Amino acid sequence: MSLTAETISAALMDFRRVKEAIRRAVQATSKKEDFGSKFRTRALDIPSSIVTSGLLPTLTFYYAKVGSTSYQNVVALFEGKTKKVEPVEPDKFAYGACLFLVLRRLAELGFLEGAAPSEPLTCFEKLAQMEPLRLSMLLPRLLPYLLEIRKLSEAEFKPEG
């Protein structure tokens, strides 16, 4: 796994997006729960989960935890479309945000071939149909990015509890 300047830059930009989405999520809800701590926990877990369970099983698990409607609300928070956004529970936000970041990064790297991160089922289909050789090139490009997101989350957000 190599860490390039582009990887670090992408992680920094996306982490700023996470913080902005959290700000929007807090504004959309009356709860004072700590979205940052929940995100931190998920960001700490996702790299090891991908390595131990596999990319697609991890992503579908995260999708199951966030749910379709909440995921679309998380996407809207990231895209700044907060006028139509329903409040999202902090746990669901955390799962959805991590899923969105992974799918967004895979799209940026050219692994999703036209599938949008806002359409996770289409993204999952693309990943399931991917050639083994291409799939083997995916993780070495994704994991350094996720590890950067993880480190930034540890630095910026308090642990849960």
mmCIF file of the C-alpha atoms, coordinates in Angstrom:
data_MODEL
# 
_entry.id   MODEL 
# 
loop_
_atom_site.group_PDB 
_atom_site.id 
_atom_site.type_symbol 
_atom_site.label_atom_id 
_atom_site.label_alt_id 
_atom_site.label_comp_id 
_atom_site.label_asym_id 
_atom_site.label_entity_id 
_atom_site.label_seq_id 
_atom_site.pdbx_PDB_ins_code 
_atom_site.Cartn_x 
_atom_site.Cartn_y 
_atom_site.Cartn_z 
_atom_site.occupancy 
_atom_site.B_iso_or_equiv 
_atom_site.pdbx_formal_charge 
_atom_site.auth_seq_id 
_atom_site.auth_comp_id 
_atom_site.auth_asym_id 
_atom_site.auth_atom_id 
_atom_site.pdbx_PDB_model_num 
ATOM 1   C CA . MET A 1 1   ? 0.000   0.000   0.000   1.00 0.00 ? 1   MET A CA 1 
ATOM 2   C CA . SER A 1 2   ? 1.578   3.217   -1.089  1.00 0.00 ? 2   SER A CA 1 
ATOM 3   C CA . LEU A 1 3   ? 0.605   6.588   0.197   1.00 0.00 ? 3   LEU A CA 1 
ATOM 4   C CA . THR A 1 4   ? 0.667   9.226   -2.476  1.00 0.00 ? 4   THR A CA 1 
ATOM 5   C CA . ALA A 1 5   ? 0.159   12.951  -2.255  1.00 0.00 ? 5   ALA A CA 1 
ATOM 6   C CA . GLU A 1 6   ? -3.066  12.486  -4.230  1.00 0.00 ? 6   GLU A CA 1 
ATOM 7   C CA . THR A 1 7   ? -4.352  9.971   -1.677  1.00 0.00 ? 7   THR A CA 1 
ATOM 8   C CA . ILE A 1 8   ? -3.618  12.304  1.207   1.00 0.00 ? 8   ILE A CA 1 
ATOM 9   C CA . SER A 1 9   ? -5.155  15.242  -0.623  1.00 0.00 ? 9   SER A CA 1 
ATOM 10  C CA . ALA A 1 10  ? -8.306  13.258  -1.432  1.00 0.00 ? 10  ALA A CA 1 
ATOM 11  C CA . ALA A 1 11  ? -8.628  12.123  2.181   1.00 0.00 ? 11  ALA A CA 1 
ATOM 12  C CA . LEU A 1 12  ? -8.195  15.669  3.477   1.00 0.00 ? 12  LEU A CA 1 
ATOM 13  C CA . MET A 1 13  ? -10.798 17.065  1.084   1.00 0.00 ? 13  MET A CA 1 
ATOM 14  C CA . ASP A 1 14  ? -13.240 14.292  1.882   1.00 0.00 ? 14  ASP A CA 1 
ATOM 15  C CA . PHE A 1 15  ? -12.684 14.677  5.604   1.00 0.00 ? 15  PHE A CA 1 
ATOM 16  C CA . ARG A 1 16  ? -13.608 18.341  5.258   1.00 0.00 ? 16  ARG A CA 1 
ATOM 17  C CA . ARG A 1 17  ? -16.767 17.152  3.509   1.00 0.00 ? 17  ARG A CA 1 
ATOM 18  C CA . VAL A 1 18  ? -17.460 14.823  6.435   1.00 0.00 ? 18  VAL A CA 1 
ATOM 19  C CA . LYS A 1 19  ? -17.164 17.681  8.901   1.00 0.00 ? 19  LYS A CA 1 
ATOM 20  C CA . GLU A 1 20  ? -19.488 19.839  6.800   1.00 0.00 ? 20  GLU A CA 1 
ATOM 21  C CA . ALA A 1 21  ? -22.002 16.991  6.472   1.00 0.00 ? 21  ALA A CA 1 
ATOM 22  C CA . ILE A 1 22  ? -21.876 16.536  10.246  1.00 0.00 ? 22  ILE A CA 1 
ATOM 23  C CA . ARG A 1 23  ? -22.559 20.235  10.710  1.00 0.00 ? 23  ARG A CA 1 
ATOM 24  C CA . ARG A 1 24  ? -25.574 19.946  8.416   1.00 0.00 ? 24  ARG A CA 1 
ATOM 25  C CA . ALA A 1 25  ? -26.771 16.779  10.160  1.00 0.00 ? 25  ALA A CA 1 
ATOM 26  C CA . VAL A 1 26  ? -26.623 18.472  13.551  1.00 0.00 ? 26  VAL A CA 1 
ATOM 27  C CA . GLN A 1 27  ? -28.617 21.404  12.176  1.00 0.00 ? 27  GLN A CA 1 
ATOM 28  C CA . ALA A 1 28  ? -31.267 19.031  10.786  1.00 0.00 ? 28  ALA A CA 1 
ATOM 29  C CA . THR A 1 29  ? -31.864 17.286  14.102  1.00 0.00 ? 29  THR A CA 1 
ATOM 30  C CA . SER A 1 30  ? -32.845 18.369  17.563  1.00 0.00 ? 30  SER A CA 1 
ATOM 31  C CA . LYS A 1 31  ? -30.610 15.718  19.112  1.00 0.00 ? 31  LYS A CA 1 
ATOM 32  C CA . LYS A 1 32  ? -27.336 16.766  20.619  1.00 0.00 ? 32  LYS A CA 1 
ATOM 33  C CA . GLU A 1 33  ? -25.667 13.414  20.029  1.00 0.00 ? 33  GLU A CA 1 
ATOM 34  C CA . ASP A 1 34  ? -22.119 13.391  18.820  1.00 0.00 ? 34  ASP A CA 1 
ATOM 35  C CA . PHE A 1 35  ? -22.133 12.544  15.129  1.00 0.00 ? 35  PHE A CA 1 
ATOM 36  C CA . GLY A 1 36  ? -18.346 12.906  15.057  1.00 0.00 ? 36  GLY A CA 1 
ATOM 37  C CA . SER A 1 37  ? -17.774 10.195  17.654  1.00 0.00 ? 37  SER A CA 1 
ATOM 38  C CA . LYS A 1 38  ? -20.063 7.807   15.811  1.00 0.00 ? 38  LYS A CA 1 
ATOM 39  C CA . PHE A 1 39  ? -18.272 8.518   12.538  1.00 0.00 ? 39  PHE A CA 1 
ATOM 40  C CA . ARG A 1 40  ? -14.903 8.022   14.238  1.00 0.00 ? 40  ARG A CA 1 
ATOM 41  C CA . THR A 1 41  ? -15.934 4.547   15.372  1.00 0.00 ? 41  THR A CA 1 
ATOM 42  C CA . ARG A 1 42  ? -17.032 3.519   11.876  1.00 0.00 ? 42  ARG A CA 1 
ATOM 43  C CA . ALA A 1 43  ? -13.931 5.060   10.276  1.00 0.00 ? 43  ALA A CA 1 
ATOM 44  C CA . LEU A 1 44  ? -11.755 3.068   12.669  1.00 0.00 ? 44  LEU A CA 1 
ATOM 45  C CA . ASP A 1 45  ? -13.577 -0.167  11.827  1.00 0.00 ? 45  ASP A CA 1 
ATOM 46  C CA . ILE A 1 46  ? -13.965 -0.085  8.072   1.00 0.00 ? 46  ILE A CA 1 
ATOM 47  C CA . PRO A 1 47  ? -10.366 -0.753  6.920   1.00 0.00 ? 47  PRO A CA 1 
ATOM 48  C CA . SER A 1 48  ? -9.988  -3.877  9.053   1.00 0.00 ? 48  SER A CA 1 
ATOM 49  C CA . SER A 1 49  ? -13.487 -5.039  8.186   1.00 0.00 ? 49  SER A CA 1 
ATOM 50  C CA . ILE A 1 50  ? -12.673 -4.790  4.483   1.00 0.00 ? 50  ILE A CA 1 
ATOM 51  C CA . VAL A 1 51  ? -9.473  -6.779  4.967   1.00 0.00 ? 51  VAL A CA 1 
ATOM 52  C CA . THR A 1 52  ? -11.052 -9.503  7.105   1.00 0.00 ? 52  THR A CA 1 
ATOM 53  C CA . SER A 1 53  ? -14.538 -9.802  5.577   1.00 0.00 ? 53  SER A CA 1 
ATOM 54  C CA . GLY A 1 54  ? -14.002 -8.501  2.057   1.00 0.00 ? 54  GLY A CA 1 
ATOM 55  C CA . LEU A 1 55  ? -14.929 -5.278  0.325   1.00 0.00 ? 55  LEU A CA 1 
ATOM 56  C CA . LEU A 1 56  ? -18.390 -6.133  -0.931  1.00 0.00 ? 56  LEU A CA 1 
ATOM 57  C CA . PRO A 1 57  ? -19.594 -7.860  2.260   1.00 0.00 ? 57  PRO A CA 1 
ATOM 58  C CA . THR A 1 58  ? -18.414 -4.861  4.284   1.00 0.00 ? 58  THR A CA 1 
ATOM 59  C CA . LEU A 1 59  ? -20.119 -2.373  1.993   1.00 0.00 ? 59  LEU A CA 1 
ATOM 60  C CA . THR A 1 60  ? -23.402 -4.280  1.952   1.00 0.00 ? 60  THR A CA 1 
ATOM 61  C CA . PHE A 1 61  ? -23.244 -4.557  5.750   1.00 0.00 ? 61  PHE A CA 1 
ATOM 62  C CA . TYR A 1 62  ? -22.793 -0.791  6.044   1.00 0.00 ? 62  TYR A CA 1 
ATOM 63  C CA . TYR A 1 63  ? -25.679 -0.297  3.618   1.00 0.00 ? 63  TYR A CA 1 
ATOM 64  C CA . ALA A 1 64  ? -27.870 -2.602  5.699   1.00 0.00 ? 64  ALA A CA 1 
ATOM 65  C CA . LYS A 1 65  ? -27.012 -0.616  8.825   1.00 0.00 ? 65  LYS A CA 1 
ATOM 66  C CA . VAL A 1 66  ? -27.841 2.759   7.269   1.00 0.00 ? 66  VAL A CA 1 
ATOM 67  C CA . GLY A 1 67  ? -30.846 1.721   5.159   1.00 0.00 ? 67  GLY A CA 1 
ATOM 68  C CA . SER A 1 68  ? -31.869 3.077   1.784   1.00 0.00 ? 68  SER A CA 1 
ATOM 69  C CA . THR A 1 69  ? -33.769 6.171   2.912   1.00 0.00 ? 69  THR A CA 1 
ATOM 70  C CA . SER A 1 70  ? -31.210 7.256   5.476   1.00 0.00 ? 70  SER A CA 1 
ATOM 71  C CA . TYR A 1 71  ? -28.421 6.677   2.953   1.00 0.00 ? 71  TYR A CA 1 
ATOM 72  C CA . GLN A 1 72  ? -30.071 9.043   0.500   1.00 0.00 ? 72  GLN A CA 1 
ATOM 73  C CA . ASN A 1 73  ? -30.350 11.601  3.303   1.00 0.00 ? 73  ASN A CA 1 
ATOM 74  C CA . VAL A 1 74  ? -26.643 11.181  4.081   1.00 0.00 ? 74  VAL A CA 1 
ATOM 75  C CA . VAL A 1 75  ? -25.810 11.691  0.401   1.00 0.00 ? 75  VAL A CA 1 
ATOM 76  C CA . ALA A 1 76  ? -27.925 14.855  0.438   1.00 0.00 ? 76  ALA A CA 1 
ATOM 77  C CA . LEU A 1 77  ? -26.017 16.087  3.498   1.00 0.00 ? 77  LEU A CA 1 
ATOM 78  C CA . PHE A 1 78  ? -22.730 15.565  1.670   1.00 0.00 ? 78  PHE A CA 1 
ATOM 79  C CA . GLU A 1 79  ? -24.037 17.284  -1.438  1.00 0.00 ? 79  GLU A CA 1 
ATOM 80  C CA . GLY A 1 80  ? -25.439 20.223  0.516   1.00 0.00 ? 80  GLY A CA 1 
ATOM 81  C CA . LYS A 1 81  ? -29.057 19.499  -0.408  1.00 0.00 ? 81  LYS A CA 1 
ATOM 82  C CA . THR A 1 82  ? -30.364 20.000  3.101   1.00 0.00 ? 82  THR A CA 1 
ATOM 83  C CA . LYS A 1 83  ? -33.748 21.516  2.283   1.00 0.00 ? 83  LYS A CA 1 
ATOM 84  C CA . LYS A 1 84  ? -35.323 18.093  1.708   1.00 0.00 ? 84  LYS A CA 1 
ATOM 85  C CA . VAL A 1 85  ? -33.248 16.131  4.200   1.00 0.00 ? 85  VAL A CA 1 
ATOM 86  C CA . GLU A 1 86  ? -34.922 14.254  6.991   1.00 0.00 ? 86  GLU A CA 1 
ATOM 87  C CA . PRO A 1 87  ? -32.967 14.059  10.244  1.00 0.00 ? 87  PRO A CA 1 
ATOM 88  C CA . VAL A 1 88  ? -30.588 11.105  10.320  1.00 0.00 ? 88  VAL A CA 1 
ATOM 89  C CA . GLU A 1 89  ? -29.694 9.202   13.465  1.00 0.00 ? 89  GLU A CA 1 
ATOM 90  C CA . PRO A 1 90  ? -25.996 9.511   14.340  1.00 0.00 ? 90  PRO A CA 1 
ATOM 91  C CA . ASP A 1 91  ? -25.325 5.764   13.949  1.00 0.00 ? 91  ASP A CA 1 
ATOM 92  C CA . LYS A 1 92  ? -26.984 5.667   10.552  1.00 0.00 ? 92  LYS A CA 1 
ATOM 93  C CA . PHE A 1 93  ? -25.138 8.805   9.540   1.00 0.00 ? 93  PHE A CA 1 
ATOM 94  C CA . ALA A 1 94  ? -21.820 7.190   10.465  1.00 0.00 ? 94  ALA A CA 1 
ATOM 95  C CA . TYR A 1 95  ? -22.458 4.023   8.468   1.00 0.00 ? 95  TYR A CA 1 
ATOM 96  C CA . GLY A 1 96  ? -23.814 6.005   5.539   1.00 0.00 ? 96  GLY A CA 1 
ATOM 97  C CA . ALA A 1 97  ? -20.961 8.497   5.540   1.00 0.00 ? 97  ALA A CA 1 
ATOM 98  C CA . CYS A 1 98  ? -18.340 5.749   5.480   1.00 0.00 ? 98  CYS A CA 1 
ATOM 99  C CA . LEU A 1 99  ? -20.168 3.925   2.709   1.00 0.00 ? 99  LEU A CA 1 
ATOM 100 C CA . PHE A 1 100 ? -20.490 7.131   0.713   1.00 0.00 ? 100 PHE A CA 1 
ATOM 101 C CA . LEU A 1 101 ? -16.789 7.924   1.110   1.00 0.00 ? 101 LEU A CA 1 
ATOM 102 C CA . VAL A 1 102 ? -15.753 4.469   -0.071  1.00 0.00 ? 102 VAL A CA 1 
ATOM 103 C CA . LEU A 1 103 ? -18.060 4.539   -3.083  1.00 0.00 ? 103 LEU A CA 1 
ATOM 104 C CA . ARG A 1 104 ? -17.019 8.087   -3.904  1.00 0.00 ? 104 ARG A CA 1 
ATOM 105 C CA . ARG A 1 105 ? -13.348 7.150   -3.750  1.00 0.00 ? 105 ARG A CA 1 
ATOM 106 C CA . LEU A 1 106 ? -13.863 4.050   -5.878  1.00 0.00 ? 106 LEU A CA 1 
ATOM 107 C CA . ALA A 1 107 ? -15.658 6.191   -8.454  1.00 0.00 ? 107 ALA A CA 1 
ATOM 108 C CA . GLU A 1 108 ? -12.816 8.743   -8.411  1.00 0.00 ? 108 GLU A CA 1 
ATOM 109 C CA . LEU A 1 109 ? -10.320 5.950   -8.982  1.00 0.00 ? 109 LEU A CA 1 
ATOM 110 C CA . GLY A 1 110 ? -12.325 4.677   -11.956 1.00 0.00 ? 110 GLY A CA 1 
ATOM 111 C CA . PHE A 1 111 ? -13.434 1.380   -10.455 1.00 0.00 ? 111 PHE A CA 1 
ATOM 112 C CA . LEU A 1 112 ? -17.194 1.950   -10.715 1.00 0.00 ? 112 LEU A CA 1 
ATOM 113 C CA . GLU A 1 113 ? -17.407 2.792   -14.423 1.00 0.00 ? 113 GLU A CA 1 
ATOM 114 C CA . GLY A 1 114 ? -20.281 5.245   -14.465 1.00 0.00 ? 114 GLY A CA 1 
ATOM 115 C CA . ALA A 1 115 ? -22.064 4.127   -11.304 1.00 0.00 ? 115 ALA A CA 1 
ATOM 116 C CA . ALA A 1 116 ? -22.748 7.002   -8.930  1.00 0.00 ? 116 ALA A CA 1 
ATOM 117 C CA . PRO A 1 117 ? -22.050 6.766   -5.185  1.00 0.00 ? 117 PRO A CA 1 
ATOM 118 C CA . SER A 1 118 ? -25.658 7.841   -4.645  1.00 0.00 ? 118 SER A CA 1 
ATOM 119 C CA . GLU A 1 119 ? -26.729 4.509   -6.189  1.00 0.00 ? 119 GLU A CA 1 
ATOM 120 C CA . PRO A 1 120 ? -25.133 1.897   -3.933  1.00 0.00 ? 120 PRO A CA 1 
ATOM 121 C CA . LEU A 1 121 ? -26.884 -1.128  -5.444  1.00 0.00 ? 121 LEU A CA 1 
ATOM 122 C CA . THR A 1 122 ? -25.532 -0.257  -8.880  1.00 0.00 ? 122 THR A CA 1 
ATOM 123 C CA . CYS A 1 123 ? -22.080 0.204   -7.360  1.00 0.00 ? 123 CYS A CA 1 
ATOM 124 C CA . PHE A 1 124 ? -22.333 -3.178  -5.646  1.00 0.00 ? 124 PHE A CA 1 
ATOM 125 C CA . GLU A 1 125 ? -23.272 -4.799  -8.956  1.00 0.00 ? 125 GLU A CA 1 
ATOM 126 C CA . LYS A 1 126 ? -20.242 -3.229  -10.649 1.00 0.00 ? 126 LYS A CA 1 
ATOM 127 C CA . LEU A 1 127 ? -17.976 -4.514  -7.894  1.00 0.00 ? 127 LEU A CA 1 
ATOM 128 C CA . ALA A 1 128 ? -19.514 -7.998  -7.986  1.00 0.00 ? 128 ALA A CA 1 
ATOM 129 C CA . GLN A 1 129 ? -18.942 -8.211  -11.742 1.00 0.00 ? 129 GLN A CA 1 
ATOM 130 C CA . MET A 1 130 ? -15.387 -6.899  -11.619 1.00 0.00 ? 130 MET A CA 1 
ATOM 131 C CA . GLU A 1 131 ? -12.605 -8.984  -13.120 1.00 0.00 ? 131 GLU A CA 1 
ATOM 132 C CA . PRO A 1 132 ? -10.395 -10.604 -10.443 1.00 0.00 ? 132 PRO A CA 1 
ATOM 133 C CA . LEU A 1 133 ? -7.264  -8.850  -11.702 1.00 0.00 ? 133 LEU A CA 1 
ATOM 134 C CA . ARG A 1 134 ? -8.945  -5.447  -11.571 1.00 0.00 ? 134 ARG A CA 1 
ATOM 135 C CA . LEU A 1 135 ? -10.349 -6.263  -8.144  1.00 0.00 ? 135 LEU A CA 1 
ATOM 136 C CA . SER A 1 136 ? -6.853  -7.103  -6.921  1.00 0.00 ? 136 SER A CA 1 
ATOM 137 C CA . MET A 1 137 ? -5.743  -3.586  -7.888  1.00 0.00 ? 137 MET A CA 1 
ATOM 138 C CA . LEU A 1 138 ? -8.574  -1.969  -5.962  1.00 0.00 ? 138 LEU A CA 1 
ATOM 139 C CA . LEU A 1 139 ? -7.624  -2.551  -2.313  1.00 0.00 ? 139 LEU A CA 1 
ATOM 140 C CA . PRO A 1 140 ? -4.056  -1.241  -2.532  1.00 0.00 ? 140 PRO A CA 1 
ATOM 141 C CA . ARG A 1 141 ? -5.520  2.010   -3.852  1.00 0.00 ? 141 ARG A CA 1 
ATOM 142 C CA . LEU A 1 142 ? -8.453  2.220   -1.425  1.00 0.00 ? 142 LEU A CA 1 
ATOM 143 C CA . LEU A 1 143 ? -6.950  1.199   1.917   1.00 0.00 ? 143 LEU A CA 1 
ATOM 144 C CA . PRO A 1 144 ? -4.355  4.004   2.214   1.00 0.00 ? 144 PRO A CA 1 
ATOM 145 C CA . TYR A 1 145 ? -7.168  6.511   1.695   1.00 0.00 ? 145 TYR A CA 1 
ATOM 146 C CA . LEU A 1 146 ? -9.303  4.858   4.378   1.00 0.00 ? 146 LEU A CA 1 
ATOM 147 C CA . LEU A 1 147 ? -6.369  4.790   6.779   1.00 0.00 ? 147 LEU A CA 1 
ATOM 148 C CA . GLU A 1 148 ? -5.929  8.534   6.276   1.00 0.00 ? 148 GLU A CA 1 
ATOM 149 C CA . ILE A 1 149 ? -9.636  9.099   6.976   1.00 0.00 ? 149 ILE A CA 1 
ATOM 150 C CA . ARG A 1 150 ? -9.217  6.934   10.065  1.00 0.00 ? 150 ARG A CA 1 
ATOM 151 C CA . LYS A 1 151 ? -6.259  8.974   11.349  1.00 0.00 ? 151 LYS A CA 1 
ATOM 152 C CA . LEU A 1 152 ? -8.043  12.262  10.730  1.00 0.00 ? 152 LEU A CA 1 
ATOM 153 C CA . SER A 1 153 ? -11.109 10.963  12.569  1.00 0.00 ? 153 SER A CA 1 
ATOM 154 C CA . GLU A 1 154 ? -8.991  9.920   15.532  1.00 0.00 ? 154 GLU A CA 1 
ATOM 155 C CA . ALA A 1 155 ? -7.403  13.357  15.635  1.00 0.00 ? 155 ALA A CA 1 
ATOM 156 C CA . GLU A 1 156 ? -10.606 15.381  15.264  1.00 0.00 ? 156 GLU A CA 1 
ATOM 157 C CA . PHE A 1 157 ? -13.360 13.443  17.035  1.00 0.00 ? 157 PHE A CA 1 
ATOM 158 C CA . LYS A 1 158 ? -13.666 12.136  20.563  1.00 0.00 ? 158 LYS A CA 1 
ATOM 159 C CA . PRO A 1 159 ? -14.125 8.401   21.130  1.00 0.00 ? 159 PRO A CA 1 
ATOM 160 C CA . GLU A 1 160 ? -17.640 7.187   21.830  1.00 0.00 ? 160 GLU A CA 1 
ATOM 161 C CA . GLY A 1 161 ? -18.726 6.775   25.403  1.00 0.00 ? 161 GLY A CA 1 
# 
